[in-house]
């Protein structure tokens, strides 16, 4: 049997040509047997090669049963014969002429009509360079023949050249003679400056200039000039433009300031008319004089009353008459007739006195300063007054007389002062504390208040001082209690008196002791053999205060005939103080008289009588 790999062909397309078909001819494989194939043949570029392959017998297929021949087919890639156009664009460059050599080199492949064709498929054997120095256009001049197709895959390659150039441009040079001007001064105006602008001259090149422009009179002309190129400076390398400046003589256009100062006058108001006339001139440019202008106004000002009167000249009262000056300005500096106000000071009187309870006044007004103009003046209404200690303005008003105008005066009103000084002599105020006397009765007693019993100065009253103490005294037990006011409890409130003395006359609360007489009773009897006693004690005098008292121990006794005091003692009850009482103790008497004796037989004496006699 024969195993044959496939034949195949195509036109070059940049990809590998393969075909893995294997034909089995001859007796072929027995039923159920066979092989697998590995076709490795490949052709990419134009040309032919074997379509190589190998095979592997399937399992159960024995090589001994077969005579196997292999035949490799052909893979053929043919060259592309369609035209391929390669566009070569020479590099270009533009340089400004500067006197040195310039060069442009190289090219670019700007287009290939078939994308399978690349720059590696051809070679260049020319010179891709162009050089030049002077202004102009220089071609690189590549030719299609400088390029060779080296690829077997393409048989129809055309090289197209797009020209590139080296362009050296001319320098743009502008030669400008100077503009100049001045105000006419009678001398020639020239200026030989020539400015070179634009690109300017190349290094080491240039020109010389002959400036012939001139202007003497007022007006303008071209500042003419010619030029000559220096050796080595070629006109072909430049575009040279000439611009002639302008020389101008102008009239005097700077502002000429003519300063007109009106004359001034200063007068004091006196009721008479005053006058100022004329003006003075100052000029900023010495070439300009008073003969170069005219005046058509009135340089006079008059006035009578106080105030400022302007002469009121105007710039239009003056006119420039000189053709040599076109900008003349007239400045007016005001002059004035000033009539100043008379300064008048009206001063009311200053006065003083020691406080006496009457108002202090003084209606004198003094006129000082420059005083009133003749025949003018004022009347005055003085209203100032001062009653109490202190100072106040001696106020007043004034009324100008008929024909006296306030605008003609600066009137200063000065109030004098009215001063009332305090009384410095001592004023003695006698304060007498109230007093009271009460009999002790066990209750609290009180005395309040005081009386102003004397003031040494009749102008000083109780309204001129205040009291800040406590005018009260209280007590319960017998004794003398002082109210104890102090001078410092009283304060002078009147600014009219500076030396006030407060004298205190003491007042008291007196609680007198109760007068108590304790009298033991008196008794009498005939002797009866028993002691005579009497326990009574009589309380006399003021007696005890309510709720108070004493207990008594009467000890007096009389047994026999005779008399003795009915002695006793007493003990004050709790809360009863001996200091609240003057206690007088009076002892009564106990008297036992003899028993009356009846007429008995002397020989017979009753036993009881005998006992008494014993």
C-alpha positions as CSV (number, residue, x, y, z in Angstrom):
1,X,0.0,0.0,0.0
2,X,1.1,3.7,-0.6
3,X,0.6,6.6,1.9
4,X,0.8,9.9,0.0
5,X,0.7,13.4,1.7
6,X,-1.2,16.1,-0.3
7,X,0.2,18.5,-2.9
8,X,-1.0,22.2,-2.4
9,X,-0.1,25.7,-3.6
10,X,-1.1,29.4,-3.1
11,X,0.1,32.9,-3.8
12,X,2.3,34.4,-1.0
13,X,0.1,35.9,1.7
14,X,2.5,35.9,4.7
15,X,1.1,32.8,6.3
16,X,2.4,29.2,6.2
17,X,0.9,26.8,3.6
18,X,0.0,23.4,5.2
19,X,-2.2,20.4,4.2
20,X,-2.5,17.4,6.5
21,X,-4.3,15.1,4.1
22,X,-2.7,11.6,3.6
23,X,-4.1,9.4,0.8
24,X,-4.0,5.6,1.2
25,X,-3.8,3.8,-2.1
26,X,-2.8,0.2,-3.3
27,X,-4.5,-2.6,-1.3
28,X,-5.3,-0.3,1.6
29,X,-5.6,-1.3,5.2
30,X,-7.2,-4.5,6.2
31,X,-10.7,-4.1,7.7
32,X,-10.4,-2.7,11.2
33,X,-6.8,-1.8,10.8
34,X,-5.0,1.5,10.0
35,X,-2.6,4.2,11.1
36,X,-2.5,7.8,12.4
37,X,-0.5,10.5,10.6
38,X,1.6,13.4,11.7
39,X,1.9,15.8,8.7
40,X,4.7,18.3,9.4
41,X,5.2,19.9,5.9
42,X,4.9,23.8,5.8
43,X,5.8,26.6,3.2
44,X,5.5,30.3,4.0
45,X,7.7,32.3,1.5
46,X,7.6,31.9,-2.2
47,X,9.1,28.5,-3.3
48,X,8.4,24.7,-2.8
49,X,9.1,22.1,-0.2
50,X,8.0,18.5,0.7
51,X,4.8,18.0,2.6
52,X,6.6,15.8,5.1
53,X,4.8,13.4,7.4
54,X,5.1,10.3,9.6
55,X,2.6,7.6,10.6
56,X,2.0,5.3,13.5
57,X,0.2,2.0,13.1
58,X,-2.9,1.5,15.1
59,X,-3.0,-1.1,17.8
60,X,-3.6,-4.6,16.2
61,X,-2.1,-3.4,12.9
62,X,1.2,-5.3,12.4
63,X,3.8,-3.9,10.1
64,X,4.7,-7.4,9.0
65,X,1.4,-7.7,7.3
66,X,2.0,-4.7,5.0
67,X,4.5,-3.4,2.5
68,X,4.0,0.4,3.1
69,X,5.5,3.0,0.8
70,X,5.4,6.8,1.6
71,X,5.2,9.5,-1.0
72,X,5.5,13.2,0.2
73,X,3.4,15.7,-1.8
74,X,4.7,19.3,-2.7
75,X,3.7,22.6,-1.0
76,X,4.3,25.5,-3.4
77,X,4.0,29.3,-2.6
78,X,4.2,31.5,-5.6
79,X,5.4,35.1,-5.6
80,X,2.8,38.0,-5.5
81,X,2.9,39.7,-8.9
82,X,0.5,42.6,-8.1
83,X,2.3,46.0,-8.0
84,X,3.5,47.1,-4.6
85,X,4.1,50.8,-4.3
86,X,6.6,52.1,-1.7
87,X,6.5,55.9,-1.1
88,X,9.8,57.4,0.0
89,X,9.5,61.0,1.4
90,X,12.8,62.8,1.7
91,X,13.1,64.7,5.0
92,X,12.8,68.5,4.7
93,X,14.1,71.4,6.8
94,X,13.8,75.1,7.0
95,X,16.5,77.3,8.5
96,X,16.9,81.1,8.7
97,X,20.0,82.3,7.0
98,X,22.7,82.9,9.6
99,X,25.9,82.6,7.5
100,X,26.6,79.0,8.5
101,X,26.1,75.7,6.5
102,X,22.8,73.9,7.1
103,X,22.0,70.2,6.4
104,X,19.0,68.0,6.2
105,X,19.4,64.1,6.2
106,X,17.3,61.0,5.9
107,X,13.9,60.0,4.6
108,X,10.8,58.3,5.8
109,X,8.8,55.5,4.3
110,X,5.5,57.2,4.4
111,X,3.4,54.6,2.6
112,X,3.5,50.9,1.3
113,X,0.5,49.8,-0.7
114,X,0.7,46.2,0.5
115,X,0.9,45.7,4.3
116,X,2.8,42.4,3.7
117,X,5.7,44.3,2.3
118,X,7.9,46.0,4.9
119,X,11.0,48.2,5.1
120,X,13.1,45.0,5.6
121,X,12.2,43.8,2.1
122,X,14.3,46.5,0.4
123,X,17.7,48.2,0.7
124,X,18.9,51.8,0.1
125,X,22.2,52.5,-1.6
126,X,22.0,56.3,-2.2
127,X,23.0,59.4,-0.1
128,X,20.1,60.9,1.8
129,X,21.6,64.3,2.6
130,X,21.4,67.9,1.3
131,X,23.4,71.0,2.5
132,X,23.5,74.7,1.8
133,X,24.6,78.1,3.2
134,X,23.0,81.0,1.3
135,X,19.3,81.7,1.2
136,X,17.6,79.4,-1.3
137,X,15.9,75.9,-1.7
138,X,18.1,72.8,-2.0
139,X,16.7,69.4,-3.2
140,X,17.9,66.1,-1.7
141,X,17.4,64.4,-5.2
142,X,17.0,60.7,-4.2
143,X,16.1,58.4,-7.1
144,X,14.0,55.2,-7.3
145,X,17.1,53.4,-8.4
146,X,18.7,54.1,-5.0
147,X,16.2,51.5,-3.6
148,X,16.3,47.7,-4.4
149,X,13.6,45.0,-3.7
150,X,15.2,42.1,-1.9
151,X,12.1,39.9,-1.3
152,X,11.3,36.9,-3.5
153,X,7.7,37.1,-2.3
154,X,7.1,40.2,-4.4
155,X,8.0,40.5,-8.1
156,X,6.5,43.9,-8.9
157,X,7.7,46.6,-6.5
158,X,7.8,50.3,-7.5
159,X,9.6,53.0,-5.4
160,X,8.1,56.5,-5.6
161,X,10.2,59.5,-4.4
162,X,8.5,62.5,-2.7
163,X,11.0,65.3,-2.8
164,X,12.2,66.9,0.4
165,X,14.2,70.1,0.5
166,X,16.5,72.2,2.6
167,X,15.1,75.7,2.6
168,X,17.3,78.6,3.9
169,X,15.0,81.6,4.2
170,X,16.2,85.2,3.8
171,X,16.5,87.3,7.0
172,X,13.8,89.9,7.3
173,X,15.6,93.1,8.1
174,X,13.8,96.5,8.7
175,X,16.0,99.5,8.8
176,X,14.2,102.4,10.5
177,X,15.6,105.9,10.9
178,X,14.7,107.5,14.2
179,X,11.5,109.5,14.8
180,X,12.3,112.6,16.7
181,X,10.6,115.8,17.7
182,X,11.1,118.8,19.8
183,X,9.4,122.0,20.6
184,X,10.6,124.8,18.4
185,X,13.8,126.4,19.8
186,X,15.4,127.8,16.5
187,X,18.0,125.0,16.1
188,X,18.1,122.1,13.6
189,X,16.6,118.8,14.6
190,X,18.6,115.8,13.5
191,X,18.9,112.2,14.6
192,X,21.3,109.7,12.9
193,X,20.1,106.7,14.8
194,X,19.0,103.7,12.6
195,X,17.2,100.8,14.3
196,X,17.8,97.3,12.9
197,X,14.7,95.2,13.7
198,X,13.1,92.0,12.4
199,X,15.6,89.1,12.2
200,X,18.6,91.5,12.1
201,X,21.9,90.9,10.5
202,X,23.6,87.5,10.6
203,X,26.6,87.4,12.8
204,X,29.5,89.3,11.4
205,X,27.4,91.0,8.7
206,X,25.7,94.4,8.5
207,X,25.7,97.8,6.8
208,X,26.7,101.4,7.2
209,X,24.1,104.3,7.2
210,X,24.1,107.8,5.9
211,X,21.3,109.7,7.6
212,X,20.5,112.9,5.8
213,X,17.1,113.9,7.4
214,X,16.9,117.4,8.9
215,X,14.0,119.7,10.2
216,X,14.5,123.3,11.4
217,X,11.2,125.0,11.2
218,X,7.9,123.9,12.7
219,X,6.5,121.1,10.7
220,X,7.4,117.5,9.8
221,X,9.7,115.7,7.3
222,X,11.1,112.2,6.6
223,X,14.3,111.4,8.4
224,X,15.9,110.2,5.0
225,X,18.9,107.9,4.9
226,X,20.8,105.4,2.6
227,X,22.7,102.3,3.5
228,X,25.7,100.3,2.1
229,X,26.1,96.6,2.8
230,X,29.4,95.6,4.4
231,X,31.8,93.3,2.5
232,X,30.6,89.7,2.7
233,X,27.0,90.7,3.3
234,X,25.0,89.5,0.3
235,X,21.7,91.2,-0.6
236,X,20.3,87.9,-1.8
237,X,20.4,86.6,1.8
238,X,18.1,89.4,3.1
239,X,14.8,91.0,2.5
240,X,15.6,94.6,3.5
241,X,12.9,97.1,4.1
242,X,13.6,100.7,4.9
243,X,11.3,102.9,7.0
244,X,12.1,106.6,7.3
245,X,11.2,108.1,10.7
246,X,9.7,111.6,11.1
247,X,11.4,114.7,12.3
248,X,8.8,117.1,13.8
249,X,9.2,120.6,15.2
250,X,6.1,121.6,17.2
251,X,5.0,124.9,18.7
252,X,5.3,125.1,22.5
253,X,2.5,122.7,23.6
254,X,3.6,122.2,27.1
255,X,1.2,124.0,29.3
256,X,2.1,127.5,30.1
257,X,0.6,128.4,33.4
258,X,-0.1,132.1,33.9
259,X,-0.9,132.5,37.6
260,X,-3.0,135.5,38.3
261,X,-3.1,136.4,41.9
262,X,-5.8,138.8,42.9
263,X,-4.7,141.3,45.4
264,X,-6.0,140.9,48.9
265,X,-6.7,143.2,51.8
266,X,-7.4,142.6,55.5
267,X,-9.4,145.1,57.5
268,X,-11.1,145.1,60.9
269,X,-14.8,145.9,60.8
270,X,-15.4,149.5,61.7
271,X,-18.6,150.3,59.9
272,X,-16.8,152.0,56.9
273,X,-16.6,150.7,53.3
274,X,-13.2,149.0,52.3
275,X,-11.8,148.5,48.7
276,X,-9.1,146.2,47.1
277,X,-7.9,146.5,43.5
278,X,-5.5,144.9,41.0
279,X,-3.6,141.6,40.6
280,X,-0.1,140.2,40.2
281,X,1.3,137.8,37.5
282,X,3.7,134.8,37.6
283,X,4.3,132.7,34.5
284,X,5.7,129.1,34.4
285,X,7.6,129.6,31.1
286,X,10.0,132.5,30.9
287,X,9.5,132.8,27.1
288,X,5.9,133.8,27.8
289,X,5.3,137.4,29.0
290,X,2.5,139.7,30.1
291,X,2.6,141.1,26.5
292,X,1.3,137.8,25.2
293,X,-2.2,138.1,26.8
294,X,-5.0,140.6,27.3
295,X,-7.3,141.3,30.2
296,X,-11.0,142.5,29.9
297,X,-12.3,142.1,33.4
298,X,-12.7,144.3,36.5
299,X,-10.1,143.8,39.2
300,X,-12.0,145.6,42.0
301,X,-13.8,144.3,45.2
302,X,-15.6,146.4,47.9
303,X,-17.4,145.6,51.2
304,X,-18.5,147.1,54.5
305,X,-19.8,144.4,56.8
306,X,-17.6,141.6,58.2
307,X,-17.0,138.8,55.7
308,X,-14.8,137.6,52.8
309,X,-15.4,139.3,49.5
310,X,-14.0,137.6,46.4
311,X,-12.7,139.7,43.5
312,X,-14.0,136.9,41.3
313,X,-11.8,137.2,38.3
314,X,-12.3,134.4,35.8
315,X,-9.9,132.7,33.4
316,X,-12.0,133.9,30.5
317,X,-11.2,137.5,31.5
318,X,-7.7,136.7,30.1
319,X,-6.9,135.7,26.4
320,X,-3.7,134.3,24.9
321,X,-2.6,136.4,21.9
322,X,0.7,134.6,21.0
323,X,0.9,132.1,18.1
324,X,4.1,130.7,19.6
325,X,2.1,129.0,22.5
326,X,-0.9,126.8,22.0
327,X,-1.6,125.7,25.5
328,X,-1.8,128.7,27.8
329,X,-3.8,128.2,31.0
330,X,-4.8,131.0,33.2
331,X,-5.1,130.1,36.9
332,X,-6.8,132.5,39.2
333,X,-5.6,132.6,42.8
334,X,-8.4,134.3,44.7
335,X,-7.6,137.4,46.4
336,X,-10.1,138.7,48.9
337,X,-11.2,141.7,50.7
338,X,-11.5,140.3,54.2
339,X,-13.3,142.4,56.8
340,X,-12.8,140.5,60.0
341,X,-15.3,140.5,62.8
342,X,-14.6,142.5,65.9
343,X,-13.8,140.3,68.8
344,X,-15.9,141.3,71.8
345,X,-15.8,139.7,75.2
346,X,-18.7,140.2,77.5
347,X,-17.9,139.3,81.0
348,X,-20.3,139.3,83.9
349,X,-18.9,140.2,87.3
350,X,-17.3,137.8,89.6
351,X,-18.4,138.2,93.3
352,X,-18.4,136.4,96.6
353,X,-19.6,136.6,100.2
354,X,-19.9,134.5,103.3
355,X,-23.3,132.7,103.5
356,X,-25.9,135.0,105.1
357,X,-29.1,133.5,103.9
358,X,-29.7,136.1,101.1
359,X,-29.0,135.7,97.4
360,X,-25.7,137.0,96.0
361,X,-26.1,138.9,92.7
362,X,-24.0,141.4,90.6
363,X,-25.4,142.8,87.4
364,X,-22.2,144.4,86.1
365,X,-21.1,143.3,82.5
366,X,-17.6,144.4,81.3
367,X,-16.9,144.8,77.5
368,X,-13.4,143.9,76.6
369,X,-11.5,142.8,73.5
370,X,-11.9,145.1,70.5
371,X,-15.1,146.5,71.8
372,X,-18.1,147.7,69.9
373,X,-17.7,149.8,66.7
374,X,-18.6,153.5,67.2
375,X,-22.3,153.9,67.7
376,X,-23.0,150.2,68.3
377,X,-23.5,148.1,71.4
378,X,-25.9,146.0,73.5
379,X,-28.0,145.9,76.6
380,X,-27.6,143.2,79.2
381,X,-30.0,141.1,81.4
382,X,-28.0,139.5,84.3
383,X,-29.9,136.6,85.9
384,X,-27.1,134.9,87.9
385,X,-27.7,134.4,91.6
386,X,-26.2,132.2,94.4
387,X,-28.0,131.6,97.7
388,X,-26.3,128.7,99.4
389,X,-22.7,127.8,99.7
390,X,-21.2,127.0,96.3
391,X,-20.3,128.5,93.0
392,X,-22.5,129.2,90.0
393,X,-22.2,131.1,86.7
394,X,-23.3,134.7,86.8
395,X,-25.4,134.1,83.8
396,X,-26.7,136.8,81.6
397,X,-28.2,137.5,78.2
398,X,-27.6,140.4,75.9
399,X,-29.6,142.1,73.2
400,X,-27.8,143.9,70.4
401,X,-28.7,147.5,69.8
402,X,-30.5,148.6,66.7
403,X,-28.0,148.8,63.8
404,X,-25.6,146.4,65.5
405,X,-25.3,143.2,63.4
406,X,-24.2,140.0,65.1
407,X,-22.4,138.9,61.9
408,X,-19.9,141.8,62.4
409,X,-18.8,140.5,65.7
410,X,-17.3,137.4,67.3
411,X,-19.0,137.8,70.7
412,X,-17.6,135.7,73.5
413,X,-19.7,135.4,76.6
414,X,-17.8,134.8,79.8
415,X,-19.8,134.2,82.9
416,X,-18.3,135.4,86.0
417,X,-18.7,133.3,89.1
418,X,-20.9,134.0,92.2
419,X,-19.4,132.3,95.2
420,X,-21.0,131.9,98.6
421,X,-18.5,130.6,101.1
422,X,-19.6,128.7,104.2
423,X,-19.8,130.2,107.7
424,X,-16.6,129.2,109.4
425,X,-17.4,130.6,112.9
426,X,-18.4,127.9,115.3
427,X,-22.1,127.1,115.5
428,X,-23.0,125.4,118.8
429,X,-26.1,123.2,118.8
430,X,-27.2,122.2,122.3
431,X,-29.1,118.9,122.4
432,X,-30.9,118.2,125.7
433,X,-31.9,114.6,126.2
434,X,-35.4,114.1,127.6
435,X,-35.6,112.9,131.2
436,X,-38.2,111.0,133.3
437,X,-38.7,109.7,136.9
438,X,-40.8,106.7,137.6
439,X,-41.5,104.8,140.9
440,X,-40.3,101.2,140.7
441,X,-43.2,99.0,139.9
442,X,-41.6,95.9,138.4
443,X,-42.4,96.9,134.8
444,X,-39.9,98.3,132.3
445,X,-39.9,102.1,132.0
446,X,-38.8,104.2,129.0
447,X,-37.8,107.8,128.2
448,X,-37.4,108.8,124.5
449,X,-36.4,111.8,122.4
450,X,-34.4,115.0,122.8
451,X,-34.9,118.7,122.5
452,X,-32.8,121.2,120.6
453,X,-32.5,123.7,123.4
454,X,-30.2,126.2,121.7
455,X,-28.4,127.0,118.4
456,X,-25.8,129.7,118.6
457,X,-26.4,131.0,115.1
458,X,-30.0,131.9,114.0
459,X,-29.3,130.9,110.4
460,X,-28.7,127.4,111.4
461,X,-31.8,125.2,111.9
462,X,-32.7,121.7,112.8
463,X,-33.2,121.0,109.1
464,X,-29.4,121.5,108.7
465,X,-28.4,118.3,110.6
466,X,-29.5,114.7,110.9
467,X,-29.5,112.3,113.8
468,X,-28.4,108.7,113.4
469,X,-28.3,107.5,117.0
470,X,-31.0,106.0,119.3
471,X,-32.7,108.6,121.5
472,X,-34.1,106.1,124.0
473,X,-33.3,104.8,127.4
474,X,-35.1,101.9,129.3
475,X,-34.9,100.3,132.7
476,X,-36.8,98.2,135.2
477,X,-35.0,98.2,138.5
478,X,-34.6,101.2,140.6
479,X,-31.7,103.4,139.6
480,X,-30.6,106.2,137.2
481,X,-30.2,105.3,133.5
482,X,-28.4,107.6,131.1
483,X,-29.6,108.0,127.5
484,X,-26.0,108.5,126.4
485,X,-26.4,110.3,123.1
486,X,-23.0,111.3,121.6
487,X,-22.1,114.3,119.4
488,X,-21.2,111.9,116.6
489,X,-24.8,110.8,116.5
490,X,-25.5,114.2,114.9
491,X,-24.2,115.2,111.5
492,X,-24.1,118.6,109.9
493,X,-25.7,118.4,106.4
494,X,-25.5,122.0,105.5
495,X,-22.7,123.1,103.2
496,X,-23.4,126.6,104.5
497,X,-21.7,125.9,107.8
498,X,-18.3,124.1,108.2
499,X,-17.8,124.4,112.0
500,X,-20.8,122.9,113.8
501,X,-20.4,121.6,117.3
502,X,-23.0,119.4,119.0
503,X,-23.2,119.7,122.8
504,X,-25.1,117.0,124.6
505,X,-27.0,117.8,127.9
506,X,-27.6,114.5,129.5
507,X,-31.1,113.3,130.2
508,X,-31.9,110.3,132.5
509,X,-34.6,107.8,133.3
510,X,-34.8,107.7,137.1
511,X,-36.6,104.7,138.8
512,X,-37.0,105.5,142.5
513,X,-37.1,102.9,145.2
514,X,-40.4,102.1,146.7
515,X,-40.6,103.3,150.3
516,X,-41.9,100.4,152.4
517,X,-42.5,100.5,156.2
518,X,-42.9,97.2,157.9
519,X,-44.5,97.6,161.4
520,X,-45.0,94.7,163.7
521,X,-48.2,95.0,165.7
522,X,-48.3,96.5,169.2
523,X,-50.4,94.7,171.9
524,X,-51.1,95.0,175.6
525,X,-52.8,93.0,178.3
526,X,-52.8,92.4,182.0
527,X,-50.6,89.9,183.2
528,X,-52.2,86.6,183.0
529,X,-49.3,84.3,183.2
530,X,-49.1,83.6,179.5
531,X,-46.7,85.3,177.1
532,X,-48.2,88.2,175.1
533,X,-47.6,87.7,171.3
534,X,-48.9,89.4,168.1
535,X,-47.8,87.9,164.7
536,X,-49.2,90.7,162.5
537,X,-46.9,92.9,160.4
538,X,-48.4,95.9,158.7
539,X,-46.9,96.9,155.3
540,X,-47.1,100.7,154.9
541,X,-45.6,103.4,152.6
542,X,-45.5,102.6,148.9
543,X,-46.0,99.0,149.6
544,X,-44.6,96.1,147.6
545,X,-44.7,96.2,143.8
546,X,-47.3,93.8,142.3
547,X,-46.2,90.2,142.7
548,X,-43.4,91.0,145.1
549,X,-43.2,91.0,148.9
550,X,-41.7,89.2,151.9
551,X,-42.3,86.7,154.7
552,X,-42.1,87.6,158.3
553,X,-40.9,85.9,161.4
554,X,-42.3,87.7,164.5
555,X,-40.4,86.7,167.6
556,X,-41.5,89.3,170.1
557,X,-43.1,87.9,173.3
558,X,-43.8,89.4,176.8
559,X,-44.7,87.2,179.7
560,X,-44.3,89.3,182.8
561,X,-45.4,92.8,183.5
562,X,-43.5,95.1,181.4
563,X,-43.0,96.3,177.9
564,X,-40.7,95.1,175.1
565,X,-40.5,95.4,171.3
566,X,-42.4,93.0,169.2
567,X,-39.3,91.9,167.4
568,X,-39.4,90.4,164.0
569,X,-37.4,89.6,160.9
570,X,-38.4,89.4,157.3
571,X,-37.1,87.5,154.2
572,X,-37.7,88.9,150.7
573,X,-39.5,86.6,148.4
574,X,-37.8,85.3,145.2
575,X,-37.7,88.0,142.5
576,X,-38.0,90.8,145.1
577,X,-34.7,92.8,145.1
578,X,-33.8,94.8,148.1
579,X,-32.2,97.4,145.8
580,X,-35.6,98.3,144.5
581,X,-36.9,99.3,148.0
582,X,-36.1,101.5,150.9
583,X,-37.4,99.3,153.8
584,X,-38.0,100.8,157.2
585,X,-38.7,98.3,160.0
586,X,-40.7,99.5,163.0
587,X,-41.2,97.2,165.9
588,X,-44.4,97.5,167.8
589,X,-44.5,97.0,171.6
590,X,-45.8,94.3,173.7
591,X,-46.9,95.5,177.1
592,X,-48.1,93.4,180.1
593,X,-49.6,95.4,182.8
594,X,-49.9,94.2,186.4
595,X,-52.9,92.4,187.4
596,X,-55.3,94.6,189.4
597,X,-55.2,93.5,193.2
598,X,-58.6,93.2,195.1
599,X,-58.8,94.1,198.8
600,X,-58.0,90.9,200.5
601,X,-57.3,90.0,204.1
602,X,-53.7,90.4,204.4
603,X,-53.5,87.5,206.5
604,X,-55.0,85.3,204.0
605,X,-53.2,85.2,200.7
606,X,-54.5,83.0,198.0
607,X,-52.1,80.6,196.7
608,X,-52.3,82.0,193.2
609,X,-51.4,85.5,194.2
610,X,-48.6,84.3,196.2
611,X,-47.3,82.6,193.1
612,X,-47.5,85.9,191.2
613,X,-45.8,87.8,193.9
614,X,-43.0,85.5,193.8
